[in-house]
Amino acid sequence: MSCSRTSVAVTMPPVFILMLLGALCSLGQTMSRDEKHKLRNQVIEMFDHAYQNYMDHAYPADELMPLTCRGRVRGLEPSRGDVDDALGKFSLTLIDTLDTLVLLNKTTEFEAAVRRVLSDVRLDNDIVVSVFETNIRVLGGLLGGHSMAVMLKEGGQNMQWYQDELLHMAKDLGLRLLPAFNTSSGLPYPRVNLKYGVRGPETRTGTETDTCTACAGTIILEFAALSRFTGDPVFEAHARRALDFLWEKRQRNSNLVGTTINIHSGEWVRRDSGVGAGIDSYYEYLLKAYILLGDDLFLQRFNIHYASIMKYISQPPLLLDVHIHKPLLPARTWMDSLLAFFPGLQVLKGDIRPAIETHEMLYQVTKKHNFLPEAFTTDFRVHWAQHPLRPEFAESTYFLYKATGDPYYLEAGRTILDNLNRFARVPCGFAAMKDVRTGSHEDRMDSFFLAEMFKYLFLLFAEAEDLPFDVEDYVFTTEAHLLPLSLSTTPHSSLISSNRTSEEELDDSNFDWTCPNTRLLFPDPAFPRNLREPIRSAVDKSCPRPAPYREPGMGRPPLRAQDFMANNPEHLELLRRMGVSLIHLKDGRVQLVQHATQAVSAVAAEDGVRFMQEMMELSSQQQKEQLPPRAIQIVSHPFFGRVVLTAGPAQFGTDLSKSSTGVRGFVAVAEPYSGCSEITNAEYIQGHIALLQRGQCMFAEKARHIQKAGAIGGIVIDDNEGSSSDTAPLFQMAGDGRNTDDVTLPLLFLFHKEGNILLEALKEYREVEVLLSDKARDRGVDVQEAEEDCTTEATTPVPSEPSGQQPTSKVELEESASEEVSPLQEEVSPASENTSTAEEVGSPKEEVSPVKEEADLAQPTEERDSEKREEPEGDTDSSSQSVDELLADWREDLEAFQQMEKDEL
């Protein structure tokens, strides 16, 4: 379907191999033709159930509300915010479904649907809609319907009466969208009034300043097709101008684009970059614009972007957002479900190996949660629990099956069908999942469910003779609408001027221009399976799915006190069912209170009482003295002990308070930096103090790995950019729930700001010696060796003794990547003398990423790390002192870095 190069990655990063354990229950077996036929018919039956319920209960409304069996009419139902911008009182679902009807051989229904669209649908409604959604769903739906109508008419059997009526409607709609492009940059406003355009008092739009990259960059297929169908070049010209502007505004060093851009100035408003929400279809349309229009410029741009994606974002099988200015630094530790389209795009690109790897990871998450959650963490836990029946995973499944012929992907498709029927099917259609963990529904069935899901599932199971036309003659838009490849040869294409600049002369050395032959890509039928081997069972250690949700009180207690995490939504839901509520107090503490009458059952109430008793017992067991902060003192030239970094202690390993000399040695960066697998540069680490990055595994695991490599100590540096002991309380590094007596070296923790000072010193002077101790030692520096004004510390001094105060212990509760979870290190005590069932729990201080997305504001907060941590007792002097001249340059760099972080908020 596309001309592209073949690229196969050589190895998977070892850090991720460790995460992916277990084995598959069964390997892909050949599926019989009869079985495929049965599944194909099941797809058709499911489509009929969804489509007929829309026509019976919702039409002419835009969407079906499957729980209440009625149509969703904008303005009559409670507002859902931006989600409702897709609704324009133009029978959205019917238009979006037109070409699906033809693909599924429902030509009679298609002809009736076209007549209804022509007679009933109005486009001049006084309503503000999303330019992006209206383009891909309505304009794309009309053009896809027109393509199918022309194809059927030329076949001589159906639609003989058709005279391009859908195309005329499409042009009318295109003209209504054009006012949105009236900006100095050429980027469209995100919204337009269908009747009045933009920037007028009656339009209620035109005041926006920002739009997402995908919103501005997902226009070219529909607008170019409209221009070439009608002969009017204005639409394609505007779409190309928007793409040109986005290309010019890419970050030139990383060749990545941000998520949100100012449509007037071109400044990036959100500088995080990935392949999911906000950017996804921008990359998709660059490649597909080349396929549809034959312009090499689009392929060159896509290839340049793709090389950066594979360099910075792709960490097979994961796809992690990064900062466009700092592409080696991750921007978040979770992924959104929209990136599930990317393996399918990689198939079009011809890069099959990473497509197989990422798809397998997504498949495992799907098997774990029945559907892809809207967002999930890098250790495959739920981040946002919704699932609005998105089709992207089915899309990639189809393309991988088409490329490999591996029946494994037919089984993946069967899983999709089964889960839709088991969990989403309701009497009046299919309902979106409100929470994949509980199986609760949302009264919503988006139009893309009919436009995309059933297309890809039908194509997955259909044989060539089942299809009314050759899909190889068409390109799928991001909404899966079908546009004919013959548009590339239309006479009108020459009217579009090329915007290629001198610096964009095509360079054949960058990529191969040949089309890959998929039949030759896999001489070994086991090739796809071999790629999946390292990734199999990425979610569970065993093949059987987790047991279904158990009502509290049935058998084993649903939640033990030692396992409870106050930031875990699943745990909070279990507490609610047991009648236990969590209250945030004004002083920062959290209080647990049980009311038996609020439990869902008497048995659940008994579970709640047992849970509260366990909390009190756990509290009494864990009443112990807190460890004071530790010190990391840089003692080598030219610091000579003047720089002391405040560090957090560990609850295991060498107790520095019992050492009169501390541990002194030169520092060395461990490889891998996470320390979560065997150290590969052990010869360099031996006899040194290893530097490690926080995250991805437990602290004790890091300690064991560097100890095995011969290190004499370890320093873990926070990966939360901008964190500092100046603004955040220190905490203790907890163990992993197992005996840690085998760890005999000291391990200390530095926040990112202090850790950066150490890393910059190592970068500047190569050999940096530090002293790990319980408190700063005498400098022992000859006064003549240092300037008189260079005697201050670069960070907050560490007190020699812990404060006598006994502050309430505050605990950060975090999800563990390990199956073995250590008990919560928190203080639990009765809240008051007359409330025996209430407990006070150390406040779970939620950790917030430096980059805050607008979309995050309405979503539940999720912890960002795999390690549990606990604050130590002891106050620290927060007074700031002047900076040593030797650190002046570093301080400026740090301030600039922090300012950049503020800019990204």
ZAMARGU-4260 file (C-alpha; in steps of 0.2 Angstrom, whole numbers, plus 5000, padded with zeros to 4 digits):
<rodrens>
0) 5000/5000/5000 | 5015/5012/5002 | 5033/5014/4996 | 5044/5014/5011 | 5060/5007/5018
5) 5062/4991/5029 | 5071/4994/5046 | 5074/4981/5059 | 5080/4985/5076 | 5095/4975/5082
10) 5091/4972/5101 | 5079/4977/5114 | 5086/4987/5129 | 5090/4975/5143 | 5081/4986/5156
15) 5064/4982/5148 | 5068/4963/5145 | 5068/4961/5164 | 5051/4969/5165 | 5043/4956/5153
20) 5042/4939/5162 | 5033/4923/5160 | 5027/4913/5145 | 5012/4913/5133 | 4999/4900/5136
25) 4999/4895/5117 | 5007/4900/5101 | 4997/4905/5086 | 4989/4890/5077 | 4982/4891/5060
30) 4964/4896/5060 | 4953/4886/5048 | 4943/4895/5034 | 4927/4890/5043 | 4932/4898/5059
35) 4937/4914/5050 | 4920/4914/5041 | 4911/4912/5058 | 4921/4927/5066 | 4918/4937/5050
40) 4899/4934/5052 | 4900/4938/5070 | 4908/4955/5066 | 4893/4958/5054 | 4880/4954/5067
45) 4889/4965/5080 | 4889/4979/5067 | 4870/4976/5064 | 4867/4977/5082 | 4875/4994/5084
50) 4870/5002/5068 | 4851/4996/5069 | 4850/5003/5087 | 4857/5019/5082 | 4844/5020/5068
55) 4830/5014/5079 | 4833/5025/5094 | 4845/5039/5090 | 4843/5045/5072 | 4844/5059/5067
60) 4854/5063/5082 | 4873/5063/5081 | 4876/5048/5092 | 4867/5034/5101 | 4866/5034/5120
65) 4866/5015/5122 | 4861/5014/5141 | 4846/5025/5140 | 4842/5020/5122 | 4840/5037/5115
70) 4850/5050/5104 | 4862/5062/5111 | 4857/5079/5105 | 4869/5093/5109 | 4862/5106/5121
75) 4848/5094/5127 | 4861/5083/5137 | 4873/5089/5150 | 4888/5096/5143 | 4904/5084/5142
80) 4915/5099/5137 | 4927/5097/5122 | 4920/5080/5119 | 4904/5088/5113 | 4913/5098/5100
85) 4912/5083/5088 | 4893/5085/5088 | 4885/5097/5076 | 4867/5091/5073 | 4872/5084/5057
90) 4868/5065/5060 | 4886/5062/5064 | 4885/5043/5066 | 4876/5040/5050 | 4888/5050/5039
95) 4903/5042/5048 | 4896/5025/5044 | 4893/5027/5026 | 4908/5018/5018 | 4907/5005/5032
100) 4891/4999/5025 | 4898/4996/5008 | 4913/4987/5014 | 4902/4975/5024 | 4892/4972/5008
105) 4877/4981/5014 | 4874/4991/4998 | 4855/4992/5000 | 4857/5000/5017 | 4871/5011/5010
110) 4859/5018/4996 | 4845/5021/5009 | 4858/5030/5021 | 4864/5041/5007 | 4846/5046/5003
115) 4843/5050/5021 | 4859/5061/5022 | 4854/5070/5007 | 4836/5073/5013 | 4839/5076/5031
120) 4856/5083/5035 | 4859/5101/5037 | 4876/5109/5038 | 4872/5127/5041 | 4868/5125/5059
125) 4872/5139/5071 | 4883/5128/5081 | 4902/5128/5086 | 4911/5112/5081 | 4929/5105/5082
130) 4938/5108/5065 | 4948/5093/5068 | 4933/5081/5072 | 4922/5088/5059 | 4935/5086/5046
135) 4940/5068/5049 | 4922/5062/5054 | 4910/5072/5043 | 4920/5078/5028 | 4929/5062/5028
140) 4913/5052/5029 | 4905/5062/5015 | 4921/5059/5004 | 4922/5041/5009 | 4903/5039/5005
145) 4906/5048/4988 | 4920/5036/4984 | 4910/5021/4987 | 4895/5028/4978 | 4906/5031/4962
150) 4913/5014/4964 | 4896/5006/4965 | 4889/5016/4951 | 4903/5012/4939 | 4900/4994/4943
155) 4883/4996/4935 | 4873/4987/4949 | 4869/5001/4962 | 4868/5020/4964 | 4864/5023/4946
160) 4854/5038/4951 | 4869/5046/4960 | 4875/5063/4953 | 4889/5068/4965 | 4877/5074/4978
165) 4888/5069/4993 | 4903/5078/4985 | 4893/5094/4984 | 4889/5092/5002 | 4907/5089/5006
170) 4912/5105/4996 | 4899/5115/5006 | 4906/5108/5022 | 4924/5112/5017 | 4919/5130/5013
175) 4912/5131/5031 | 4928/5125/5038 | 4939/5137/5028 | 4937/5152/5039 | 4946/5143/5053
180) 4962/5144/5043 | 4961/5163/5042 | 4977/5166/5053 | 4994/5173/5050 | 5002/5156/5053
185) 4990/5146/5042 | 4986/5135/5057 | 4967/5133/5059 | 4957/5139/5074 | 4952/5124/5084
190) 4934/5128/5082 | 4922/5135/5069 | 4904/5140/5069 | 4896/5131/5054 | 4885/5145/5050
195) 4895/5161/5054 | 4913/5155/5053 | 4925/5163/5066 | 4930/5180/5074 | 4912/5188/5074
200) 4901/5191/5089 | 4889/5179/5083 | 4901/5165/5080 | 4906/5162/5098 | 4923/5157/5093
205) 4939/5165/5086 | 4947/5169/5103 | 4957/5154/5105 | 4976/5155/5104 | 4981/5136/5105
210) 4978/5120/5096 | 4985/5103/5096 | 4998/5097/5083 | 4986/5083/5077 | 4972/5096/5076
215) 4981/5107/5064 | 4991/5093/5055 | 4977/5081/5051 | 4969/5090/5037 | 4978/5086/5021
220) 4970/5069/5016 | 4952/5076/5017 | 4956/5093/5010 | 4967/5087/4996 | 4954/5074/4991
225) 4941/5087/4991 | 4952/5098/4980 | 4956/5084/4968 | 4938/5078/4967 | 4931/5095/4964
230) 4945/5104/4955 | 4946/5118/4967 | 4964/5119/4974 | 4960/5131/4988 | 4957/5117/5001
235) 4973/5107/4998 | 4983/5124/4998 | 4977/5128/5015 | 4980/5111/5022 | 4998/5111/5015
240) 5001/5128/5022 | 4997/5122/5039 | 5008/5107/5037 | 5022/5118/5031 | 5021/5129/5046
245) 5021/5114/5058 | 5037/5108/5049 | 5045/5124/5051 | 5042/5125/5069 | 5048/5108/5073
250) 5063/5108/5086 | 5078/5108/5074 | 5089/5098/5086 | 5077/5084/5090 | 5066/5085/5074
255) 5051/5082/5086 | 5036/5093/5088 | 5027/5097/5103 | 5009/5093/5108 | 5001/5111/5108
260) 5006/5126/5098 | 5000/5144/5098 | 4991/5147/5081 | 4997/5165/5080 | 5015/5165/5086
265) 5020/5147/5082 | 5027/5145/5100 | 5025/5128/5108 | 5013/5129/5122 | 5016/5111/5128
270) 5033/5104/5123 | 5031/5086/5127 | 5032/5075/5112 | 5025/5057/5108 | 5015/5047/5096
275) 4999/5047/5106 | 4986/5060/5110 | 4988/5077/5103 | 5001/5072/5090 | 4997/5055/5083
280) 4988/5058/5067 | 5000/5072/5062 | 5013/5058/5059 | 5000/5047/5051 | 4995/5060/5038
285) 5013/5064/5033 | 5015/5046/5027 | 4998/5044/5020 | 4998/5060/5011 | 5013/5053/5002
290) 5004/5037/4998 | 4988/5046/4992 | 4996/5061/4983 | 5013/5054/4978 | 5023/5070/4984
295) 5040/5064/4990 | 5041/5079/5001 | 5029/5071/5013 | 5039/5055/5014 | 5055/5065/5017
300) 5047/5074/5032 | 5039/5059/5039 | 5056/5049/5038 | 5065/5063/5047 | 5052/5063/5061
305) 5052/5044/5061 | 5070/5043/5064 | 5069/5054/5079 | 5054/5045/5086 | 5064/5029/5085
310) 5079/5037/5093 | 5070/5046/5107 | 5052/5040/5110 | 5053/5022/5105 | 5060/5011/5119
315) 5053/4994/5113 | 5040/4989/5117 | 5036/5006/5125 | 5033/5022/5117 | 5037/5036/5130
320) 5034/5055/5128 | 5049/5066/5129 | 5053/5084/5130 | 5057/5091/5112 | 5071/5102/5119
325) 5078/5088/5130 | 5073/5072/5120 | 5083/5061/5131 | 5073/5065/5146 | 5055/5057/5148
330) 5041/5068/5150 | 5029/5056/5158 | 5029/5038/5164 | 5012/5033/5157 | 5006/5030/5139
335) 4989/5034/5132 | 4978/5022/5121 | 4979/5032/5106 | 4997/5027/5102 | 4990/5010/5098
340) 4988/5015/5080 | 5007/5017/5079 | 5011/4999/5075 | 4999/4999/5061 | 5008/5015/5054
345) 5025/5006/5056 | 5018/4992/5045 | 5015/5005/5031 | 5032/5011/5034 | 5039/4994/5033
350) 5047/4994/5050 | 5039/4977/5056 | 5050/4972/5071 | 5045/4987/5083 | 5027/4986/5077
355) 5027/4968/5083 | 5035/4972/5099 | 5024/4987/5104 | 5008/4977/5098 | 5012/4963/5109
360) 5014/4974/5124 | 4997/4982/5120 | 4989/4965/5118 | 4995/4960/5135 | 4988/4975/5143
365) 4972/4972/5134 | 4971/4954/5141 | 4975/4961/5158 | 4961/4974/5158 | 4949/4967/5144
370) 4952/4984/5135 | 4966/4996/5133 | 4963/5009/5147 | 4964/5027/5141 | 4981/5028/5149
375) 4992/5015/5158 | 5008/5016/5167 | 5025/5009/5161 | 5022/4994/5173 | 5005/4992/5164
380) 4994/4997/5178 | 4978/5008/5175 | 4982/5027/5175 | 4965/5032/5167 | 4952/5019/5168
385) 4940/5024/5154 | 4939/5015/5137 | 4927/5023/5124 | 4928/5008/5112 | 4943/5015/5103
390) 4948/5005/5087 | 4967/5009/5086 | 4972/4992/5093 | 4961/4983/5081 | 4968/4994/5067
395) 4986/4989/5071 | 4981/4970/5073 | 4974/4970/5055 | 4989/4978/5048 | 5001/4966/5057
400) 4991/4951/5051 | 4991/4958/5033 | 5010/4960/5034 | 5014/4944/5043 | 5000/4932/5039
405) 5003/4926/5057 | 4986/4918/5064 | 4992/4925/5081 | 4984/4941/5076 | 4967/4932/5071
410) 4967/4926/5089 | 4970/4944/5095 | 4955/4949/5084 | 4945/4936/5092 | 4949/4943/5109
415) 4943/4960/5104 | 4927/4953/5098 | 4924/4942/5114 | 4928/4957/5125 | 4916/4968/5116
420) 4902/4956/5117 | 4906/4951/5135 | 4909/4968/5143 | 4902/4982/5132 | 4887/4975/5123
425) 4870/4981/5130 | 4853/4979/5124 | 4853/4995/5114 | 4871/4994/5106 | 4888/4994/5114
430) 4892/5006/5128 | 4909/5013/5132 | 4918/5008/5148 | 4918/5020/5162 | 4931/5009/5172
435) 4939/4994/5164 | 4943/4988/5182 | 4925/4987/5188 | 4916/4985/5171 | 4905/5000/5174
440) 4898/5008/5158 | 4896/5026/5151 | 4881/5031/5141 | 4891/5033/5125 | 4894/5025/5109
445) 4905/5036/5098 | 4903/5037/5079 | 4921/5031/5077 | 4916/5014/5084 | 4905/5011/5068
450) 4917/5020/5056 | 4933/5011/5061 | 4931/4996/5073 | 4920/4986/5062 | 4930/4990/5046
455) 4946/4983/5053 | 4938/4968/5062 | 4929/4963/5046 | 4945/4965/5035 | 4954/4955/5048
460) 4943/4940/5046 | 4937/4942/5028 | 4944/4933/5013 | 4947/4942/4996 | 4931/4936/4989
465) 4921/4943/5004 | 4926/4961/4999 | 4916/4971/4986 | 4932/4980/4980 | 4951/4979/4982
470) 4956/4989/4997 | 4973/4991/4990 | 4966/5004/4979 | 4962/5015/4994 | 4970/5023/5008
475) 4962/5024/5025 | 4961/5041/5034 | 4963/5042/5052 | 4944/5039/5054 | 4946/5024/5042
480) 4937/5032/5028 | 4942/5026/5011 | 4950/5038/4998 | 4955/5031/4981 | 4974/5031/4977
485) 4969/5037/4959 | 4968/5054/4966 | 4986/5056/4964 | 4984/5056/4945 | 4970/5068/4944
490) 4973/5082/4932 | 4969/5095/4946 | 4985/5090/4956 | 4996/5101/4945 | 4987/5116/4951
495) 4994/5114/4969 | 5011/5123/4970 | 5025/5115/4979 | 5031/5123/4995 | 5048/5114/4995
500) 5062/5126/5001 | 5080/5125/4996 | 5085/5116/5012 | 5072/5103/5009 | 5079/5096/4993
505) 5076/5077/4993 | 5091/5067/4999 | 5090/5049/4993 | 5104/5044/5005 | 5092/5046/5020
510) 5080/5032/5015 | 5076/5019/5003 | 5062/5023/4990 | 5058/5005/4986 | 5042/4996/4992
515) 5045/4982/5004 | 5038/4965/4998 | 5030/4958/5014 | 5031/4940/5007 | 5050/4941/5007
520) 5051/4950/5024 | 5047/4934/5033 | 5055/4919/5026 | 5054/4910/5043 | 5036/4909/5048
525) 5042/4909/5066 | 5049/4927/5064 | 5035/4937/5072 | 5033/4924/5086 | 5052/4925/5090
530) 5050/4944/5091 | 5036/4942/5104 | 5046/4930/5114 | 5055/4943/5125 | 5039/4952/5127
535) 5026/4939/5131 | 5016/4940/5147 | 5022/4958/5149 | 5008/4961/5162 | 5006/4945/5172
540) 5018/4932/5177 | 5006/4918/5173 | 4995/4915/5158 | 4978/4914/5166 | 4969/4930/5168
545) 4966/4937/5185 | 4951/4931/5194 | 4935/4941/5191 | 4931/4954/5204 | 4926/4946/5221
550) 4913/4954/5232 | 4921/4959/5249 | 4919/4946/5262 | 4919/4931/5250 | 4934/4920/5255
555) 4951/4929/5257 | 4951/4947/5264 | 4950/4959/5249 | 4963/4971/5255 | 4977/4969/5269
560) 4983/4984/5278 | 5001/4980/5274 | 4996/4981/5255 | 4986/4997/5256 | 4991/5012/5246
565) 4982/5028/5248 | 4985/5033/5230 | 4978/5017/5222 | 4961/5019/5215 | 4958/5001/5216
570) 4962/5001/5234 | 4951/5016/5237 | 4936/5007/5229 | 4938/4992/5240 | 4938/5004/5255
575) 4922/5012/5249 | 4914/4995/5247 | 4919/4990/5265 | 4912/5006/5272 | 4929/5014/5275
580) 4931/5032/5269 | 4947/5042/5267 | 4947/5060/5274 | 4961/5073/5270 | 4964/5083/5286
585) 4969/5102/5286 | 4986/5098/5294 | 4990/5086/5279 | 4987/5070/5287 | 4974/5057/5281
590) 4961/5049/5292 | 4953/5032/5289 | 4935/5031/5296 | 4924/5016/5295 | 4905/5017/5295
595) 4898/4999/5294 | 4881/5005/5288 | 4889/5012/5272 | 4897/4995/5267 | 4889/4986/5253
600) 4885/4971/5263 | 4887/4964/5281 | 4901/4953/5276 | 4910/4968/5268 | 4908/4978/5284
605) 4916/4964/5293 | 4931/4965/5281 | 4931/4983/5285 | 4933/4980/5304 | 4947/4968/5300
610) 4956/4980/5289 | 4955/4994/5303 | 4961/4982/5316 | 4976/4977/5305 | 4980/4995/5302
615) 4981/4998/5321 | 4992/4983/5323 | 5003/4988/5309 | 5005/5005/5317 | 5011/4998/5333
620) 5023/4987/5325 | 5031/5001/5315 | 5033/5014/5329 | 5052/5016/5328 | 5064/5030/5328
625) 5066/5039/5311 | 5083/5041/5303 | 5091/5058/5301 | 5097/5065/5284 | 5114/5060/5278
630) 5128/5070/5269 | 5137/5068/5253 | 5152/5079/5254 | 5163/5082/5238 | 5181/5082/5244
635) 5191/5081/5229 | 5199/5096/5219 | 5193/5110/5218 | 5180/5108/5231 | 5189/5101/5246
640) 5174/5097/5256 | 5166/5114/5254 | 5151/5107/5244 | 5139/5096/5255 | 5123/5089/5247
645) 5109/5084/5259 | 5104/5066/5256 | 5091/5054/5261 | 5095/5038/5270 | 5090/5020/5267
650) 5083/5008/5279 | 5095/4995/5274 | 5113/4993/5271 | 5128/5001/5280 | 5122/5013/5294
655) 5133/5028/5292 | 5128/5035/5309 | 5138/5020/5317 | 5154/5024/5306 | 5166/5036/5312
660) 5174/5039/5295 | 5160/5036/5283 | 5163/5029/5266 | 5175/5039/5254 | 5177/5035/5236
665) 5177/5041/5218 | 5160/5041/5209 | 5156/5032/5193 | 5139/5031/5183 | 5132/5014/5183
670) 5127/5006/5166 | 5112/5004/5165 | 5109/5020/5174 | 5093/5013/5182 | 5103/4999/5190
675) 5089/4988/5188 | 5099/4974/5179 | 5116/4967/5180 | 5129/4981/5179 | 5138/4980/5162
680) 5152/4992/5167 | 5157/4982/5183 | 5176/4984/5180 | 5173/5003/5181 | 5161/5002/5196
685) 5172/4991/5206 | 5179/5001/5221 | 5169/5016/5216 | 5153/5024/5223 | 5140/5021/5209
690) 5128/5034/5203 | 5110/5028/5199 | 5094/5035/5193 | 5078/5033/5202 | 5064/5022/5195
695) 5059/5006/5186 | 5064/4995/5201 | 5065/4994/5220 | 5080/5003/5229 | 5086/4987/5236
700) 5087/4979/5219 | 5098/4993/5213 | 5109/4991/5229 | 5111/4972/5226 | 5116/4975/5208
705) 5130/4988/5211 | 5136/4978/5226 | 5138/4963/5215 | 5148/4974/5203 | 5160/4978/5217
710) 5154/4996/5222 | 5158/5002/5239 | 5142/5013/5240 | 5128/5020/5230 | 5119/5037/5226
715) 5102/5036/5219 | 5097/5053/5209 | 5079/5058/5208 | 5072/5057/5190 | 5059/5070/5194
720) 5066/5085/5186 | 5068/5101/5197 | 5065/5092/5213 | 5076/5099/5227 | 5079/5096/5246
725) 5076/5115/5247 | 5058/5113/5243 | 5054/5095/5247 | 5056/5085/5263 | 5068/5071/5262
730) 5063/5053/5264 | 5070/5036/5268 | 5072/5023/5255 | 5062/5007/5260 | 5067/4989/5257
735) 5057/4978/5245 | 5049/4967/5258 | 5062/4954/5258 | 5077/4952/5270 | 5090/4965/5265
740) 5104/4959/5277 | 5113/4954/5261 | 5115/4973/5257 | 5131/4978/5266 | 5135/4995/5257
745) 5128/5012/5260 | 5115/5019/5248 | 5109/5037/5249 | 5096/5047/5239 | 5099/5064/5231
750) 5085/5075/5224 | 5087/5080/5205 | 5094/5097/5209 | 5108/5091/5221 | 5111/5076/5210
755) 5114/5087/5195 | 5127/5097/5204 | 5136/5080/5207 | 5134/5075/5189 | 5140/5092/5182
760) 5155/5090/5193 | 5159/5073/5186 | 5157/5080/5169 | 5168/5095/5172 | 5182/5086/5182
765) 5180/5068/5177 | 5187/5062/5194 | 5176/5067/5208 | 5178/5060/5226 | 5165/5061/5239
770) 5162/5056/5257 | 5146/5048/5262 | 5143/5051/5281 | 5130/5055/5293 | 5135/5073/5294
775) 5147/5085/5286 | 5165/5083/5292 | 5178/5096/5295 | 5184/5103/5278 | 5202/5100/5282
780) 5207/5113/5269 | 5222/5124/5270 | 5216/5142/5270 | 5228/5147/5257 | 5221/5133/5245
785) 5205/5142/5243 | 5199/5159/5241 | 5192/5168/5256 | 5175/5170/5248 | 5174/5151/5243
790) 5169/5144/5260 | 5151/5142/5259 | 5141/5127/5254 | 5131/5125/5238 | 5116/5117/5246
795) 5107/5117/5263 | 5118/5112/5277 | 5115/5096/5286 | 5112/5097/5305 | 5124/5087/5315
800) 5110/5080/5326 | 5092/5077/5322 | 5080/5089/5330 | 5072/5085/5346 | 5055/5088/5339
805) 5044/5073/5335 | 5034/5078/5319 | 5020/5067/5312 | 5028/5055/5300 | 5023/5058/5282
810) 5023/5044/5270 | 5023/5044/5251 | 5014/5028/5245 | 5019/5022/5228 | 5014/5007/5217
815) 5028/4994/5217 | 5034/4986/5201 | 5039/4971/5211 | 5027/4957/5216 | 5034/4957/5233
820) 5028/4973/5242 | 5035/4979/5258 | 5024/4984/5272 | 5019/5003/5272 | 5031/5013/5283
825) 5018/5024/5290 | 5011/5030/5307 | 4993/5024/5311 | 4985/5029/5327 | 4967/5032/5333
830) 4961/5049/5327 | 4953/5053/5344 | 4948/5044/5360 | 4930/5043/5356 | 4932/5037/5338
835) 4939/5019/5340 | 4936/5015/5322 | 4946/5029/5315 | 4964/5029/5310 | 4977/5043/5305
840) 4988/5038/5291 | 5003/5048/5286 | 4999/5060/5272 | 5002/5052/5254 | 5010/5067/5246
845) 5005/5066/5228 | 5020/5068/5216 | 5016/5079/5201 | 5025/5079/5185 | 5034/5096/5180
850) 5024/5096/5165 | 5005/5098/5168 | 4994/5094/5153 | 4977/5102/5152 | 4969/5085/5149
855) 4976/5079/5166 | 4966/5091/5176 | 4950/5081/5176 | 4959/5064/5178 | 4964/5055/5194
860) 4981/5057/5200 | 4993/5042/5199 | 5010/5040/5207 | 5024/5041/5195 | 5037/5029/5202
865) 5039/5011/5207 | 5048/5014/5224 | 5039/5017/5241 | 5048/5030/5251 | 5046/5037/5268
870) 5051/5054/5276 | 5064/5054/5289 | 5063/5063/5306 | 5073/5078/5308 | 5072/5096/5303
875) 5084/5104/5291 | 5090/5122/5290 | 5081/5129/5275 | 5091/5145/5275 | 5100/5148/5259
880) 5118/5154/5257 | 5128/5162/5244 | 5135/5151/5230 | 5153/5146/5229 | 5162/5154/5214
885) 5167/5137/5207 | 5148/5132/5206 | 5142/5149/5199 | 5141/5142/5181 | 5132/5127/5187
890) 5120/5137/5197 | 5116/5147/5182 | 5113/5131/5172 | 5101/5124/5185 | 5091/5141/5186
895) 5089/5141/5167 | 5084/5123/5168 | 5071/5127/5182 | 5064/5141/5172 | 5062/5130/5157
900) 5052/5118/5167 | 5041/5133/5173 | 5039/5138/5155 | 5032/5121/5151 | 5018/5122/5164
</rodrens>
